[in-house]
Amino acid sequence: MRYGCFNKYTAEDLIFDKDFINLVRNPDKKEELNSLIESFPEKKYEINLAAEVIRGLHVTKFTQSAYRKNVLWNKIVSRQKKQIRFTYLKYAAVILLLIGVGSTFYFFNTEDNEPKLADSSKTIVLPDNENDVLLVLSNGKAVSINTKESTVQFSEDGAEIKVNETEEINQDIVDRGFNKMVVPFGKRSTVTLSDGTKVWLNSGSTLIFPQVFHGKSREVELIGEAFFDVTHKKETPFFVKTAAFEMKVYGTKFNIQSYVQDNASSVVLVEGMVSMKANHQMGKEVFLAPSQRASIVDDSNTIQIDNIDNVEEYTSWTEGYLSFSDKDLTHILKHISRYYNVSIDVTSTKDVDKIFGKLDLKDDLEKVLEGISFISNTNYRKVGNRYEFYQ
């Protein structure tokens, strides 16, 4: 096994590496896989992520036909090979769908501080429409939600769930049972957890959380972007785990952005107080005050804190509009691409000035693109199923 090259591999690189695929799929090589993780502890998350994607595509309990799995897999492969900017982002939701409802790679800290894997033995039923929001129950049942904006509210005991204020669902509460919300690109969802904490999930995001919180802490996992309004409970602190950091919350409001596709993660604190540690930074805890942003660039292991003048830029998406100041065109179009689930290329715009303004995301896509084109003094055109901005 050529271990040496893996220290620079991303999860995506591992997913498409033949040696790694064979390693994961061979039950006799379990110790070798553990040895790989021990050799590169800083890559533990990427290795686990890639391994579970591969397992999720080959588990015997997967109820979809081989044809459907091949179709989804070929979509991911084709986009990965083309490396088209932004377009690949929406297929990350397909990956999350396959692994999120099939087997869970997320680690939750239990009371004995030993990482435990959530149950992955449930039979999974995928919806017909892969663009739907998914609420995955602890028994493996996936509830499909096809509205662009959705709300999901859990009762205090976690057993009763209300979807969009119209549909009621019941679930059995099991020991260490977890629910998952998988929000594809182009959709958004607001989740009220059993403790009253409210979470706004942006496009292309996944949240994993207990059916009901037990023990001395409340812990959730996030991929993507979310705004949290955490219910204060001094005796049971709230923790958020991402690929880049773990955060301790003291009853507060904040926005997290931690997409797998981005090379950086950030937290913006609106009110209250939080502390955080980088996953690869042992023991160093930093605290944030309101109107501060903490950023972690991939592989830097360093948390950078800066003051921000306008937190609205980081939270306005929850109200249906985008506020920005001194941002480049590529940054803005990345948000638009995710929000509307469209492919957008940017070419020949190196002389475009930084942009200031607001965009109403309740408008249709064409109106939003026209607004961006106007304020950035650029042109855009539709080419097939994608858009291209140019000067």
Secondary structure as UniProt FT lines:
FT   HELIX           3..8
FT   HELIX           11..15
FT   HELIX           18..25
FT   HELIX           27..29
FT   HELIX           30..39
FT   HELIX           41..43
FT   HELIX           44..56
FT   TURN            57..58
FT   TURN            60..61
FT   HELIX           66..82
FT   TURN            85..88
FT   HELIX           89..100
FT   TURN            101..102
FT   STRAND          107..109
FT   TURN            111..112
FT   STRAND          115..117
FT   TURN            130..131
FT   STRAND          133..136
FT   TURN            138..139
FT   STRAND          142..145
FT   STRAND          149..154
FT   TURN            156..157
FT   STRAND          160..163
FT   TURN            164..166
FT   STRAND          167..170
FT   TURN            175..176
FT   STRAND          178..183
FT   TURN            185..186
FT   STRAND          188..192
FT   TURN            194..195
FT   STRAND          198..201
FT   TURN            203..204
FT   STRAND          205..210
FT   TURN            215..216
FT   STRAND          218..229
FT   TURN            234..235
FT   STRAND          238..241
FT   STRAND          245..249
FT   STRAND          253..258
FT   TURN            260..261
FT   STRAND          264..271
FT   STRAND          274..278
FT   TURN            279..280
FT   TURN            282..283
FT   STRAND          286..288
FT   TURN            290..291
FT   STRAND          292..297
FT   TURN            298..300
FT   STRAND          303..307
FT   HELIX           312..315
FT   HELIX           316..319
FT   STRAND          321..327
FT   HELIX           329..340
FT   STRAND          343..346
FT   TURN            350..351
FT   STRAND          355..360
FT   TURN            361..362
FT   HELIX           365..376
FT   STRAND          379..383
FT   TURN            384..385
FT   STRAND          386..390
//
